Amino acid sequence: MIQAIYTSLSGLLNHRTRMDVVSNNIANVNTLGFKAAQSSFQDSLYRTVRAGAAQTNPAQVGMGVTLAGIITNFAQGPLQPTGRPLDLAVSGNGFFGVKREDDTGAEGIFYTREGVFSIDKEGYLVNSQGLRLVDESETAIQLDVSADKSVDTINISSSGRISVTYSDGSTENDQVIGLFSFTNPNGLLKVGGNLFAYNEDGEDQPAGEKLSGQPEQNGLGSVLSGYLELANIDLATELANLIVTQRGYEANARVFTTSDEVLRETIDLKR
């Protein structure tokens, strides 16, 4: 009876974790470039009541459930046309690289599938957080703008090449957006803001080898200008998962209370 309480408690705790995962998916149903996560369970340790013999099988009692892992579904999300040249989507497996540079000159690079960019006052292509879009060598892309020279038109090809016409009539087309891919993208660390981090110096890097290059090369995918990638969430599936998780939680809660009642009755037998 005591063991049943702890077994049901493990079910309660892990179903609560699954509920957290499902609720986060539903909350981000309209988040650009968001990738849905799913949790999986596995049975925990077993207590052997009777060992197996030549004529009998072993008798074992399970001791609950544990979280096997939380994996991310990196499948392509639906593409939404916007008509805005600096709205970019990756068709394929690649990630955009974005980097920040603080006042001390320290830099950090992150990877994202969200492609809402704009041009800041220094000519850098930046996302909503001010992180700068980079090329395949992880160098921030900067356009040649100044106080008397602004961008008139800008076009980005499927190969990531940026063609710019400036207000003074000059043109530029030598900047190319970089894309990045990883052997195991589930090994990337989610840091919020639609960003993933990769530990360049990690000897035991779970994401595996990083591949960088230009779009339409090495299987990195292509860049679609005027499109945004939506979250790859199937809301009907998530709502079904929500119901199943709730039922699992309720069943474990019932086992918990029933075990407590049986234990109380057992104690009352001595009175």
Secondary structure, DSSP 4 states (H G I P E B T S, - for coil): -HHHHHHHHHHHHHHHHHHHHHHHHHHTTT-TT---EEEEEEE--EEEEE---SSS--EEEE--EEEEEEEE--PPPPEEE---TTBEEEESS-EEEEEEE-TT--EEEEEES--B-EE-TTSBEE-TT-PEEB-TTSPBPB---BTTB-EEEEEE-TT-EEEEEETTS-EEEEEE--EEEES-GGGSEEEETTEEE--TT-TT-TT--EEEE-TTSTT--EEEETEEEPP---HHHHHHHHHHHHHHHHHHHHHHHHHHHHHHHHHHTT-
